């Protein structure tokens, strides 16, 4: 299930959007201000951001600029104006699309799905993850490094998939620990996560002692930096 963060302060619009997005199979988190949105973005991972242009304490542009410092997550602006200056500014600072209010919900859903497909994040369409010389064939649950199959434990495999599905995004340690919780109930703590990261580096990095792909964001978590 794709996860979307909606940043919007119009309560009537929030209700309609939340219902429509959930009906179409999306998980939805909501923030009403820039101040509310930024902590959510830091501690949670989303597949797409829907940002209202005008917010009580700033704008969607402010959030976009902050996000683009560390993440390539797709961003759609919701704007009451389709004036060229706003459109150009939004795209120039890293936005991927915009839709002018009032809009039809079906059109918004179509744009979201199209953007997720182009970004390689649509879980219903995606069967292969590929970057940095690493290929994951999701249907076969097998992994290759430079065309050579490598063996991963189930936890290492889940961790790699999480990172590659969100390229260049910092994934918080708390979120990773939650996602990696063993199906048999085995506790996965912070130290165990560090071990998984070291092992994964030894199998995917050209030089595990000087990682170029699986990077540590100190105090935050880890990210899969796409360099090739």
N, CA and C atoms as a LAMMPS dump frame, in Angstrom:
ITEM: TIMESTEP
0
ITEM: NUMBER OF ATOMS
684
ITEM: BOX BOUNDS ff ff ff
-5.0000000000000000e+02 5.0000000000000000e+02
-5.0000000000000000e+02 5.0000000000000000e+02
-5.0000000000000000e+02 5.0000000000000000e+02
ITEM: ATOMS id mol type element x y z
1 1 1 N 0.85 -1.2 0
2 1 2 C 0 0 0
3 1 3 C 0.881 1.244 0
4 2 1 N 0.643 2.129 -0.972
5 2 2 C 1.394 3.378 -1.027
6 2 3 C 0.922 4.336 0.059
7 3 1 N 1.864 5.062 0.628
8 3 2 C 1.582 5.989 1.717
9 3 3 C 1.715 7.431 1.233
10 4 1 N 0.724 8.254 1.545
11 4 2 C 0.691 9.654 1.106
12 4 3 C 0.568 10.578 2.313
13 5 1 N 1.342 11.653 2.302
14 5 2 C 1.174 12.711 3.299
15 5 3 C 0.438 13.862 2.642
16 6 1 N -0.711 14.205 3.186
17 6 2 C -1.508 15.334 2.71
18 6 3 C -1.297 16.502 3.662
19 7 1 N -0.81 17.609 3.127
20 7 2 C -0.628 18.818 3.926
21 7 3 C -1.617 19.855 3.406
22 8 1 N -2.672 20.078 4.174
23 8 2 C -3.793 20.917 3.747
24 8 3 C -4.489 21.451 4.986
25 9 1 N -4.933 22.727 4.95
26 9 2 C -5.58 23.319 6.122
27 9 3 C -7.084 23.497 5.963
28 10 1 N -7.624 23.175 4.801
29 10 2 C -9.064 23.29 4.566
30 10 3 C -9.732 21.997 5.04
31 11 1 N -10.437 22.053 6.176
32 11 2 C -10.997 20.846 6.777
33 11 3 C -11.981 20.145 5.859
34 12 1 N -12.806 20.898 5.134
35 12 2 C -13.779 20.261 4.244
36 12 3 C -13.084 19.533 3.103
37 13 1 N -12 20.102 2.61
38 13 2 C -11.243 19.46 1.532
39 13 3 C -10.489 18.241 2.063
40 14 1 N -9.982 18.346 3.289
41 14 2 C -9.266 17.218 3.895
42 14 3 C -10.171 15.984 3.961
43 15 1 N -11.404 16.17 4.423
44 15 2 C -12.321 15.036 4.563
45 15 3 C -12.55 14.336 3.23
46 16 1 N -12.803 15.112 2.184
47 16 2 C -13.067 14.532 0.873
48 16 3 C -11.852 13.83 0.295
49 17 1 N -10.694 14.478 0.437
50 17 2 C -9.46 13.896 -0.095
51 17 3 C -9.087 12.617 0.651
52 18 1 N -9.187 12.662 1.977
53 18 2 C -8.822 11.494 2.766
54 18 3 C -9.702 10.302 2.4
55 19 1 N -11 10.53 2.289
56 19 2 C -11.917 9.448 1.944
57 19 3 C -11.602 8.881 0.564
58 20 1 N -11.396 9.757 -0.407
59 20 2 C -11.137 9.322 -1.778
60 20 3 C -9.819 8.56 -1.888
61 21 1 N -8.779 9.069 -1.229
62 21 2 C -7.473 8.41 -1.29
63 21 3 C -7.519 7.033 -0.633
64 22 1 N -8.168 6.944 0.528
65 22 2 C -8.274 5.66 1.204
66 22 3 C -9.1 4.675 0.382
67 23 1 N -10.152 5.167 -0.243
68 23 2 C -10.997 4.327 -1.084
69 23 3 C -10.211 3.744 -2.245
70 24 1 N -9.201 4.488 -2.704
71 24 2 C -8.374 4.026 -3.823
72 24 3 C -7.121 3.275 -3.365
73 25 1 N -7.099 2.895 -2.101
74 25 2 C -6.056 2 -1.625
75 25 3 C -4.813 2.648 -1.061
76 26 1 N -4.872 3.957 -0.767
77 26 2 C -3.709 4.644 -0.212
78 26 3 C -3.83 4.778 1.302
79 27 1 N -2.685 4.688 1.985
80 27 2 C -2.64 5.076 3.398
81 27 3 C -2.387 6.58 3.438
82 28 1 N -3.121 7.296 4.284
83 28 2 C -3.047 8.761 4.294
84 28 3 C -2.688 9.277 5.69
85 29 1 N -1.644 10.099 5.755
86 29 2 C -1.335 10.882 6.939
87 29 3 C -1.657 12.341 6.629
88 30 1 N -2.032 13.1 7.661
89 30 2 C -2.49 14.478 7.438
90 30 3 C -1.76 15.449 8.351
91 31 1 N -1.366 16.575 7.782
92 31 2 C -0.83 17.702 8.546
93 31 3 C -1.518 18.954 8.029
94 32 1 N -1.695 19.934 8.915
95 32 2 C -2.413 21.147 8.523
96 32 3 C -1.521 22.381 8.441
97 33 1 N -0.281 22.252 8.887
98 33 2 C 0.653 23.374 8.851
99 33 3 C 2.048 22.873 8.484
100 34 1 N 2.932 23.8 8.161
101 34 2 C 4.332 23.457 7.904
102 34 3 C 4.947 22.858 9.163
103 35 1 N 4.634 23.46 10.321
104 35 2 C 5.186 23.001 11.591
105 35 3 C 4.773 21.564 11.891
106 36 1 N 3.543 21.194 11.559
107 36 2 C 3.085 19.826 11.769
108 36 3 C 3.715 18.871 10.77
109 37 1 N 3.875 19.326 9.538
110 37 2 C 4.311 18.445 8.456
111 37 3 C 5.762 18 8.585
112 38 1 N 6.664 18.924 8.919
113 38 2 C 8.098 18.599 8.887
114 38 3 C 8.483 17.466 9.839
115 39 1 N 8.019 17.448 11.089
116 39 2 C 8.362 16.309 11.958
117 39 3 C 7.822 14.979 11.433
118 40 1 N 6.633 14.993 10.824
119 40 2 C 6.065 13.766 10.26
120 40 3 C 6.947 13.257 9.13
121 41 1 N 7.411 14.169 8.297
122 41 2 C 8.27 13.789 7.175
123 41 3 C 9.585 13.215 7.674
124 42 1 N 10.111 13.756 8.759
125 42 2 C 11.396 13.292 9.296
126 42 3 C 11.305 11.898 9.905
127 43 1 N 10.184 11.579 10.543
128 43 2 C 10.108 10.307 11.259
129 43 3 C 9.351 9.22 10.495
130 44 1 N 8.673 9.59 9.413
131 44 2 C 7.929 8.595 8.645
132 44 3 C 8.331 8.659 7.172
133 45 1 N 8.107 7.554 6.489
134 45 2 C 8.444 7.482 5.071
135 45 3 C 7.162 7.452 4.249
136 46 1 N 7.07 8.323 3.266
137 46 2 C 5.899 8.377 2.394
138 46 3 C 6.321 8.196 0.935
139 47 1 N 5.397 7.675 0.143
140 47 2 C 5.668 7.462 -1.271
141 47 3 C 5.352 8.698 -2.106
142 48 1 N 4.558 9.617 -1.556
143 48 2 C 4.203 10.838 -2.282
144 48 3 C 3.697 11.886 -1.299
145 49 1 N 3.993 13.159 -1.594
146 49 2 C 3.504 14.272 -0.779
147 49 3 C 2.521 15.102 -1.588
148 50 1 N 1.378 15.416 -0.981
149 50 2 C 0.399 16.356 -1.55
150 50 3 C 0.458 17.623 -0.715
151 51 1 N 0.96 18.707 -1.296
152 51 2 C 1.211 19.921 -0.526
153 51 3 C 0.339 21.072 -1
154 52 1 N -0.485 21.581 -0.089
155 52 2 C -1.238 22.799 -0.388
156 52 3 C -0.245 23.949 -0.501
157 53 1 N -0.497 24.841 -1.433
158 53 2 C 0.443 25.942 -1.639
159 53 3 C 0.368 26.971 -0.512
160 54 1 N -0.826 27.237 -0.004
161 54 2 C -1.016 28.267 1.019
162 54 3 C -1.39 27.629 2.345
163 55 1 N -0.51 27.793 3.34
164 55 2 C -0.732 27.22 4.661
165 55 3 C -0.667 28.319 5.714
166 56 1 N -1.237 28.104 6.892
167 56 2 C -1.293 29.171 7.905
168 56 3 C 0.068 29.721 8.315
169 57 1 N 1.105 28.872 8.295
170 57 2 C 2.421 29.315 8.765
171 57 3 C 3.495 29.246 7.674
172 58 1 N 3.064 29.258 6.435
173 58 2 C 4.046 29.216 5.342
174 58 3 C 3.404 28.701 4.076
175 59 1 N 4.148 27.906 3.32
176 59 2 C 3.608 27.395 2.064
177 59 3 C 4.168 26.011 1.768
178 60 1 N 3.528 25.372 0.785
179 60 2 C 4.03 24.094 0.324
180 60 3 C 5.432 24.205 -0.239
181 61 1 N 5.775 25.382 -0.748
182 61 2 C 7.133 25.606 -1.26
183 61 3 C 8.169 25.426 -0.141
184 62 1 N 7.843 25.912 1.059
185 62 2 C 8.765 25.788 2.196
186 62 3 C 9.049 24.319 2.506
187 63 1 N 7.996 23.503 2.483
188 63 2 C 8.151 22.074 2.759
189 63 3 C 8.958 21.41 1.653
190 64 1 N 8.637 21.738 0.416
191 64 2 C 9.332 21.147 -0.728
192 64 3 C 10.832 21.425 -0.668
193 65 1 N 11.199 22.662 -0.387
194 65 2 C 12.623 23.016 -0.318
195 65 3 C 13.341 22.205 0.751
196 66 1 N 12.681 22.027 1.903
197 66 2 C 13.279 21.258 2.993
198 66 3 C 13.417 19.793 2.6
199 67 1 N 12.387 19.234 2.025
200 67 2 C 12.391 17.826 1.65
201 67 3 C 13.453 17.53 0.612
202 68 1 N 13.606 18.431 -0.353
203 68 2 C 14.538 18.184 -1.451
204 68 3 C 16.002 18.216 -1.008
205 69 1 N 16.273 18.582 0.215
206 69 2 C 17.638 18.523 0.733
207 69 3 C 18.083 17.086 0.96
208 70 1 N 17.12 16.17 1.099
209 70 2 C 17.498 14.787 1.416
210 70 3 C 16.653 13.717 0.734
211 71 1 N 15.635 14.114 -0.031
212 71 2 C 14.722 13.1 -0.568
213 71 3 C 14.24 13.45 -1.972
214 72 1 N 13.988 12.4 -2.75
215 72 2 C 13.449 12.564 -4.101
216 72 3 C 11.991 12.121 -4.165
217 73 1 N 11.315 12.049 -3.005
218 73 2 C 9.925 11.612 -2.97
219 73 3 C 9.074 12.479 -3.909
220 74 1 N 8.172 11.886 -4.689
221 74 2 C 7.314 12.677 -5.584
222 74 3 C 6.46 13.682 -4.819
223 75 1 N 6.32 14.869 -5.394
224 75 2 C 5.554 15.949 -4.764
225 75 3 C 4.568 16.544 -5.758
226 76 1 N 3.311 16.649 -5.34
227 76 2 C 2.274 17.331 -6.116
228 76 3 C 1.786 18.518 -5.302
229 77 1 N 1.743 19.687 -5.93
230 77 2 C 1.227 20.88 -5.27
231 77 3 C -0.273 21.027 -5.544
232 78 1 N -1.019 21.374 -4.496
233 78 2 C -2.427 21.735 -4.62
234 78 3 C -2.501 23.247 -4.51
235 79 1 N -2.959 23.9 -5.559
236 79 2 C -2.925 25.357 -5.56
237 79 3 C -4.243 25.945 -6.013
238 80 1 N -4.619 27.067 -5.407
239 80 2 C -5.836 27.768 -5.802
240 80 3 C -5.595 28.607 -7.042
241 81 1 N -4.358 28.665 -7.467
242 81 2 C -4.011 29.478 -8.64
243 81 3 C -3.134 28.673 -9.587
244 82 1 N -3.45 28.758 -10.877
245 82 2 C -2.617 28.08 -11.861
246 82 3 C -1.787 29.106 -12.64
247 83 1 N -1.542 30.261 -11.99
248 83 2 C -0.725 31.279 -12.644
249 83 3 C 0.659 30.715 -12.942
250 84 1 N 1.184 31.102 -14.096
251 84 2 C 2.436 30.531 -14.575
252 84 3 C 3.567 30.709 -13.574
253 85 1 N 3.616 31.868 -12.894
254 85 2 C 4.723 32.12 -11.977
255 85 3 C 4.74 31.097 -10.846
256 86 1 N 3.556 30.705 -10.328
257 86 2 C 3.487 29.714 -9.271
258 86 3 C 3.85 28.325 -9.776
259 87 1 N 3.378 28.004 -10.973
260 87 2 C 3.669 26.704 -11.559
261 87 3 C 5.168 26.552 -11.778
262 88 1 N 5.773 27.554 -12.39
263 88 2 C 7.207 27.502 -12.693
264 88 3 C 8.031 27.427 -11.411
265 89 1 N 7.659 28.238 -10.415
266 89 2 C 8.403 28.23 -9.152
267 89 3 C 8.322 26.86 -8.492
268 90 1 N 7.138 26.273 -8.467
269 90 2 C 6.965 24.975 -7.84
270 90 3 C 7.791 23.891 -8.51
271 91 1 N 7.825 23.897 -9.831
272 91 2 C 8.601 22.894 -10.551
273 91 3 C 10.096 23.153 -10.419
274 92 1 N 10.484 24.414 -10.39
275 92 2 C 11.906 24.762 -10.297
276 92 3 C 12.52 24.343 -8.961
277 93 1 N 11.736 24.38 -7.887
278 93 2 C 12.301 24.028 -6.578
279 93 3 C 12.202 22.534 -6.275
280 94 1 N 11.665 21.773 -7.234
281 94 2 C 11.678 20.327 -7.052
282 94 3 C 10.336 19.635 -7.058
283 95 1 N 9.237 20.376 -7.295
284 95 2 C 7.932 19.739 -7.4
285 95 3 C 7.83 18.927 -8.682
286 96 1 N 6.982 17.902 -8.671
287 96 2 C 6.835 17.041 -9.84
288 96 3 C 5.574 17.344 -10.64
289 97 1 N 4.555 17.882 -9.98
290 97 2 C 3.295 18.161 -10.675
291 97 3 C 2.487 19.129 -9.815
292 98 1 N 1.436 19.682 -10.388
293 98 2 C 0.535 20.55 -9.632
294 98 3 C -0.865 20.36 -10.179
295 99 1 N -1.843 20.654 -9.353
296 99 2 C -3.227 20.607 -9.802
297 99 3 C -3.958 21.784 -9.17
298 100 1 N -4.675 22.538 -9.993
299 100 2 C -5.335 23.763 -9.536
300 100 3 C -6.716 23.456 -8.964
301 101 1 N -7.024 24.094 -7.841
302 101 2 C -8.354 23.983 -7.242
303 101 3 C -9.326 24.891 -7.994
304 102 1 N -10.591 24.494 -8.097
305 102 2 C -11.135 23.176 -7.711
306 102 3 C -10.762 22.123 -8.744
307 103 1 N -10.584 20.898 -8.298
308 103 2 C -10.214 19.829 -9.212
309 103 3 C -11.113 18.623 -8.971
310 104 1 N -11.167 17.745 -9.962
311 104 2 C -11.944 16.515 -9.837
312 104 3 C -11.08 15.468 -9.147
313 105 1 N -11.66 14.774 -8.173
314 105 2 C -10.898 13.787 -7.409
315 105 3 C -10.338 12.686 -8.306
316 106 1 N -11.104 12.289 -9.315
317 106 2 C -10.618 11.242 -10.215
318 106 3 C -9.368 11.696 -10.964
319 107 1 N -9.322 12.988 -11.313
320 107 2 C -8.139 13.502 -11.999
321 107 3 C -6.929 13.474 -11.065
322 108 1 N -7.134 13.847 -9.814
323 108 2 C -6.035 13.823 -8.857
324 108 3 C -5.515 12.396 -8.666
325 109 1 N -6.411 11.43 -8.508
326 109 2 C -6 10.032 -8.337
327 109 3 C -5.206 9.564 -9.556
328 110 1 N -5.652 9.946 -10.743
329 110 2 C -4.949 9.557 -11.965
330 110 3 C -3.545 10.155 -12.005
331 111 1 N -3.418 11.396 -11.587
332 111 2 C -2.106 12.04 -11.572
333 111 3 C -1.188 11.386 -10.543
334 112 1 N -1.74 11.045 -9.389
335 112 2 C -0.947 10.372 -8.359
336 112 3 C -0.424 9.037 -8.881
337 113 1 N -1.317 8.244 -9.461
338 113 2 C -0.911 6.938 -9.977
339 113 3 C 0.123 7.061 -11.087
340 114 1 N -0.06 8.047 -11.965
341 114 2 C 0.896 8.244 -13.054
342 114 3 C 2.267 8.634 -12.518
343 115 1 N 2.279 9.51 -11.515
344 115 2 C 3.549 9.957 -10.946
345 115 3 C 4.25 8.818 -10.205
346 116 1 N 3.493 7.998 -9.496
347 116 2 C 4.085 6.854 -8.811
348 116 3 C 4.666 5.854 -9.809
349 117 1 N 3.967 5.655 -10.92
350 117 2 C 4.502 4.751 -11.942
351 117 3 C 5.792 5.292 -12.527
352 118 1 N 5.808 6.586 -12.846
353 118 2 C 7.016 7.177 -13.42
354 118 3 C 8.176 7.14 -12.431
355 119 1 N 7.84 7.225 -11.146
356 119 2 C 8.885 7.247 -10.134
357 119 3 C 9.31 5.845 -9.706
358 120 1 N 8.649 4.836 -10.256
359 120 2 C 9.008 3.471 -9.891
360 120 3 C 8.573 3.087 -8.511
361 121 1 N 7.523 3.743 -7.981
362 121 2 C 7.1 3.48 -6.604
363 121 3 C 5.728 2.827 -6.497
364 122 1 N 5.129 2.515 -7.632
365 122 2 C 3.815 1.887 -7.561
366 122 3 C 3.973 0.407 -7.261
367 123 1 N 3.597 -0.002 -6.062
368 123 2 C 3.802 -1.379 -5.643
369 123 3 C 3.01 -2.356 -6.503
370 124 1 N 1.891 -1.898 -7.098
371 124 2 C 1.107 -2.803 -7.914
372 124 3 C 1.754 -3.019 -9.272
373 125 1 N 2.596 -2.112 -9.724
374 125 2 C 3.221 -2.224 -11.021
375 125 3 C 4.659 -2.718 -10.924
376 126 1 N 5.316 -2.441 -9.84
377 126 2 C 6.743 -2.662 -9.74
378 126 3 C 7.069 -4.114 -9.439
379 127 1 N 7.911 -4.731 -10.27
380 127 2 C 8.351 -6.102 -10.051
381 127 3 C 9.869 -6.2 -9.933
382 128 1 N 10.576 -5.136 -10.316
383 128 2 C 12.034 -5.133 -10.258
384 128 3 C 12.517 -3.815 -9.672
385 129 1 N 13.448 -3.891 -8.725
386 129 2 C 14.143 -2.721 -8.201
387 129 3 C 15.567 -2.773 -8.733
388 130 1 N 16.057 -1.643 -9.236
389 130 2 C 17.394 -1.678 -9.832
390 130 3 C 18.092 -0.331 -9.676
391 131 1 N 19.258 -0.331 -9.057
392 131 2 C 20.108 0.851 -8.946
393 131 3 C 21.44 0.444 -8.346
394 132 1 N 22.458 1.236 -8.622
395 132 2 C 23.796 1.025 -8.062
396 132 3 C 24.354 -0.376 -8.347
397 133 1 N 23.968 -0.943 -9.483
398 133 2 C 24.444 -2.268 -9.84
399 133 3 C 23.75 -3.398 -9.108
400 134 1 N 22.737 -3.057 -8.31
401 134 2 C 21.979 -4.053 -7.545
402 134 3 C 20.592 -4.209 -8.161
403 135 1 N 20.171 -5.444 -8.371
404 135 2 C 18.855 -5.739 -8.936
405 135 3 C 18.096 -6.67 -8.002
406 136 1 N 16.87 -6.279 -7.651
407 136 2 C 15.999 -7.126 -6.835
408 136 3 C 14.806 -7.524 -7.69
409 137 1 N 14.629 -8.81 -7.878
410 137 2 C 13.467 -9.33 -8.594
411 137 3 C 12.429 -9.714 -7.558
412 138 1 N 11.43 -8.85 -7.406
413 138 2 C 10.487 -8.991 -6.305
414 138 3 C 9.64 -10.259 -6.407
415 139 1 N 9.256 -10.63 -7.612
416 139 2 C 8.42 -11.812 -7.774
417 139 3 C 9.172 -13.094 -7.429
418 140 1 N 10.485 -13.07 -7.644
419 140 2 C 11.299 -14.252 -7.377
420 140 3 C 12.04 -14.146 -6.041
421 141 1 N 11.954 -12.992 -5.388
422 141 2 C 12.671 -12.709 -4.133
423 141 3 C 14.148 -13.081 -4.232
424 142 1 N 14.776 -12.658 -5.325
425 142 2 C 16.208 -12.904 -5.483
426 142 3 C 16.911 -11.58 -5.787
427 143 1 N 18.202 -11.511 -5.439
428 143 2 C 18.969 -10.273 -5.534
429 143 3 C 20.27 -10.542 -6.289
430 144 1 N 20.638 -9.596 -7.149
431 144 2 C 21.864 -9.72 -7.922
432 144 3 C 22.715 -8.469 -7.742
433 145 1 N 24.008 -8.67 -7.659
434 145 2 C 24.984 -7.583 -7.629
435 145 3 C 25.864 -7.729 -8.855
436 146 1 N 25.756 -6.773 -9.785
437 146 2 C 26.507 -6.838 -11.042
438 146 3 C 26.302 -8.189 -11.721
439 147 1 N 25.017 -8.609 -11.814
440 147 2 C 24.607 -9.846 -12.498
441 147 3 C 25.013 -11.122 -11.768
442 148 1 N 25.555 -11.013 -10.553
443 148 2 C 25.901 -12.183 -9.749
444 148 3 C 24.928 -12.27 -8.584
445 149 1 N 24.245 -13.405 -8.473
446 149 2 C 23.257 -13.557 -7.409
447 149 3 C 23.941 -13.574 -6.042
448 150 1 N 23.348 -12.837 -5.096
449 150 2 C 23.881 -12.805 -3.742
450 150 3 C 22.83 -13.328 -2.775
451 151 1 N 23.307 -13.953 -1.706
452 151 2 C 22.414 -14.543 -0.71
453 151 3 C 22.158 -13.544 0.417
454 152 1 N 20.882 -13.306 0.7
455 152 2 C 20.493 -12.426 1.8
456 152 3 C 19.573 -13.176 2.746
457 153 1 N 19.659 -12.845 4.03
458 153 2 C 18.695 -13.37 4.988
459 153 3 C 17.362 -12.658 4.755
460 154 1 N 16.249 -13.195 5.253
461 154 2 C 14.958 -12.516 5.073
462 154 3 C 14.963 -11.073 5.578
463 155 1 N 15.602 -10.832 6.721
464 155 2 C 15.639 -9.471 7.26
465 155 3 C 16.485 -8.553 6.381
466 156 1 N 17.611 -9.06 5.892
467 156 2 C 18.464 -8.267 4.997
468 156 3 C 17.714 -7.945 3.714
469 157 1 N 16.97 -8.906 3.206
470 157 2 C 16.191 -8.702 1.979
471 157 3 C 15.128 -7.63 2.186
472 158 1 N 14.404 -7.702 3.301
473 158 2 C 13.364 -6.701 3.57
474 158 3 C 13.974 -5.313 3.726
475 159 1 N 15.112 -5.239 4.39
476 159 2 C 15.782 -3.951 4.578
477 159 3 C 16.217 -3.376 3.232
478 160 1 N 16.814 -4.195 2.381
479 160 2 C 17.248 -3.717 1.071
480 160 3 C 16.068 -3.225 0.246
481 161 1 N 14.971 -3.965 0.257
482 161 2 C 13.787 -3.55 -0.505
483 161 3 C 13.241 -2.219 -0.01
484 162 1 N 13.166 -2.053 1.303
485 162 2 C 12.681 -0.795 1.87
486 162 3 C 13.533 0.383 1.407
487 163 1 N 14.834 0.205 1.457
488 163 2 C 15.746 1.287 1.078
489 163 3 C 15.652 1.591 -0.41
490 164 1 N 15.636 0.551 -1.245
491 164 2 C 15.624 0.767 -2.696
492 164 3 C 14.284 1.287 -3.192
493 165 1 N 13.208 1.009 -2.462
494 165 2 C 11.894 1.52 -2.848
495 165 3 C 11.746 3.007 -2.535
496 166 1 N 12.681 3.543 -1.728
497 166 2 C 12.641 4.961 -1.379
498 166 3 C 14.019 5.577 -1.608
499 167 1 N 14.47 5.617 -2.865
500 167 2 C 15.834 6.081 -3.16
501 167 3 C 16.076 7.508 -2.698
502 168 1 N 17.25 7.708 -2.095
503 168 2 C 17.716 9.026 -1.648
504 168 3 C 16.92 9.592 -0.48
505 169 1 N 16.012 8.822 0.069
506 169 2 C 15.225 9.278 1.222
507 169 3 C 15.804 8.694 2.506
508 170 1 N 15.911 9.529 3.536
509 170 2 C 16.373 9.042 4.836
510 170 3 C 15.216 8.302 5.513
511 171 1 N 15.422 7.023 5.794
512 171 2 C 14.41 6.222 6.482
513 171 3 C 14.768 6.158 7.96
514 172 1 N 13.923 6.676 8.83
515 172 2 C 14.232 6.708 10.265
516 172 3 C 14.439 5.302 10.826
517 173 1 N 15.337 5.186 11.793
518 173 2 C 15.623 3.893 12.409
519 173 3 C 14.354 3.293 13.027
520 174 1 N 13.514 4.147 13.637
521 174 2 C 12.3 3.648 14.278
522 174 3 C 11.38 2.996 13.259
523 175 1 N 11.26 3.606 12.078
524 175 2 C 10.407 3.038 11.041
525 175 3 C 10.971 1.715 10.543
526 176 1 N 12.297 1.655 10.346
527 176 2 C 12.926 0.428 9.882
528 176 3 C 12.759 -0.696 10.901
529 177 1 N 12.935 -0.382 12.188
530 177 2 C 12.76 -1.391 13.229
531 177 3 C 11.338 -1.944 13.218
532 178 1 N 10.372 -1.054 13.003
533 178 2 C 8.98 -1.477 12.958
534 178 3 C 8.712 -2.38 11.756
535 179 1 N 9.242 -1.995 10.594
536 179 2 C 9.027 -2.758 9.364
537 179 3 C 9.749 -4.105 9.392
538 180 1 N 10.881 -4.161 10.092
539 180 2 C 11.699 -5.366 10.103
540 180 3 C 11.339 -6.323 11.232
541 181 1 N 10.308 -5.98 12.009
542 181 2 C 9.908 -6.844 13.117
543 181 3 C 9.682 -8.257 12.614
544 182 1 N 10.341 -9.224 13.244
545 182 2 C 10.315 -10.61 12.799
546 182 3 C 8.895 -11.176 12.863
547 183 1 N 8.474 -11.873 11.811
548 183 2 C 7.141 -12.458 11.773
549 183 3 C 6.916 -13.493 12.881
550 184 1 N 8.001 -14.062 13.392
551 184 2 C 7.892 -15.045 14.466
552 184 3 C 7.889 -14.392 15.838
553 185 1 N 7.939 -13.058 15.867
554 185 2 C 7.884 -12.348 17.128
555 185 3 C 9.231 -12.047 17.739
556 186 1 N 10.311 -12.376 17.034
557 186 2 C 11.647 -12.096 17.557
558 186 3 C 11.886 -10.59 17.6
559 187 1 N 12.436 -10.134 18.707
560 187 2 C 12.652 -8.7 18.887
561 187 3 C 13.864 -8.228 18.09
562 188 1 N 13.685 -7.17 17.337
563 188 2 C 14.774 -6.575 16.561
564 188 3 C 15.074 -5.215 17.175
565 189 1 N 16.254 -5.093 17.797
566 189 2 C 16.586 -3.843 18.457
567 189 3 C 17.548 -3.015 17.61
568 190 1 N 17.967 -1.902 18.161
569 190 2 C 18.808 -0.957 17.436
570 190 3 C 20.147 -1.585 17.046
571 191 1 N 20.721 -2.358 17.944
572 191 2 C 21.999 -3.001 17.652
573 191 3 C 21.866 -4.032 16.533
574 192 1 N 20.75 -4.763 16.535
575 192 2 C 20.514 -5.746 15.489
576 192 3 C 20.393 -5.077 14.135
577 193 1 N 19.717 -3.934 14.091
578 193 2 C 19.599 -3.19 12.842
579 193 3 C 20.977 -2.797 12.329
580 194 1 N 21.844 -2.342 13.219
581 194 2 C 23.2 -1.967 12.811
582 194 3 C 23.952 -3.154 12.214
583 195 1 N 23.731 -4.345 12.782
584 195 2 C 24.363 -5.554 12.249
585 195 3 C 23.848 -5.847 10.841
586 196 1 N 22.523 -5.722 10.649
587 196 2 C 21.942 -5.958 9.326
588 196 3 C 22.527 -4.992 8.301
589 197 1 N 22.689 -3.748 8.702
590 197 2 C 23.236 -2.746 7.787
591 197 3 C 24.662 -3.11 7.398
592 198 1 N 25.471 -3.503 8.367
593 198 2 C 26.866 -3.892 8.074
594 198 3 C 26.916 -5.084 7.119
595 199 1 N 26.069 -6.067 7.375
596 199 2 C 26.043 -7.252 6.518
597 199 3 C 25.577 -6.912 5.112
598 200 1 N 24.58 -6.047 5.034
599 200 2 C 24.073 -5.655 3.724
600 200 3 C 25.126 -4.881 2.946
601 201 1 N 25.869 -4.033 3.621
602 201 2 C 26.959 -3.316 2.967
603 201 3 C 28.016 -4.283 2.434
604 202 1 N 28.31 -5.319 3.207
605 202 2 C 29.343 -6.272 2.784
606 202 3 C 28.934 -7.018 1.52
607 203 1 N 27.635 -7.067 1.246
608 203 2 C 27.146 -7.823 0.096
609 203 3 C 26.783 -6.945 -1.106
610 204 1 N 26.569 -5.642 -0.874
611 204 2 C 26.118 -4.777 -1.969
612 204 3 C 27.101 -3.676 -2.338
613 205 1 N 27.975 -3.291 -1.426
614 205 2 C 28.901 -2.194 -1.681
615 205 3 C 30.168 -2.7 -2.391
616 206 1 N 30.74 -1.867 -3.253
617 206 2 C 32.02 -2.189 -3.88
618 206 3 C 33.133 -2.166 -2.841
619 207 1 N 33.047 -1.227 -1.898
620 207 2 C 34.013 -1.115 -0.801
621 207 3 C 33.223 -0.922 0.492
622 208 1 N 32.89 -2.016 1.187
623 208 2 C 32.041 -1.923 2.383
624 208 3 C 32.576 -0.998 3.468
625 209 1 N 33.904 -0.816 3.536
626 209 2 C 34.481 0.056 4.55
627 209 3 C 34.281 1.531 4.219
628 210 1 N 33.996 1.814 2.953
629 210 2 C 33.723 3.189 2.504
630 210 3 C 32.453 3.185 1.657
631 211 1 N 31.314 2.968 2.311
632 211 2 C 30.051 2.801 1.574
633 211 3 C 29.683 4.038 0.752
634 212 1 N 29.184 3.788 -0.445
635 212 2 C 28.744 4.851 -1.341
636 212 3 C 27.23 4.827 -1.554
637 213 1 N 26.597 3.706 -1.247
638 213 2 C 25.17 3.542 -1.507
639 213 3 C 24.342 3.55 -0.226
640 214 1 N 24.643 2.629 0.685
641 214 2 C 23.888 2.514 1.925
642 214 3 C 24.554 3.41 2.969
643 215 1 N 24.009 4.6 3.106
644 215 2 C 24.64 5.631 3.926
645 215 3 C 23.913 5.824 5.257
646 216 1 N 24.675 6.224 6.255
647 216 2 C 24.118 6.539 7.567
648 216 3 C 23.822 8.031 7.669
649 217 1 N 22.603 8.363 8.052
650 217 2 C 22.25 9.748 8.37
651 217 3 C 22.283 9.85 9.889
652 218 1 N 23.373 10.354 10.412
653 218 2 C 23.608 10.304 11.855
654 218 3 C 22.46 10.937 12.644
655 219 1 N 22.003 10.185 13.643
656 219 2 C 20.917 10.647 14.483
657 219 3 C 19.545 10.471 13.877
658 220 1 N 19.497 10.014 12.611
659 220 2 C 18.204 9.877 11.929
660 220 3 C 17.938 8.446 11.482
661 221 1 N 18.785 7.928 10.6
662 221 2 C 18.531 6.597 10.065
663 221 3 C 19.483 6.27 8.931
664 222 1 N 18.945 5.676 7.87
665 222 2 C 19.76 5.263 6.738
666 222 3 C 19.079 5.642 5.432
667 223 1 N 19.877 5.727 4.37
668 223 2 C 19.297 5.981 3.054
669 223 3 C 20.086 5.234 1.99
670 224 1 N 19.415 4.935 0.905
671 224 2 C 20.007 4.298 -0.264
672 224 3 C 20.255 5.398 -1.294
673 225 1 N 21.486 5.836 -1.408
674 225 2 C 21.844 6.913 -2.326
675 225 3 C 22.098 6.34 -3.71
676 226 1 N 21.341 6.8 -4.675
677 226 2 C 21.477 6.302 -6.04
678 226 3 C 22.559 7.089 -6.759
679 227 1 N 23.614 6.397 -7.155
680 227 2 C 24.719 7.037 -7.861
681 227 3 C 24.883 6.518 -9.278
682 228 1 N 24.247 5.371 -9.551
683 228 2 C 24.335 4.815 -10.913
684 228 3 C 23.188 3.858 -11.157
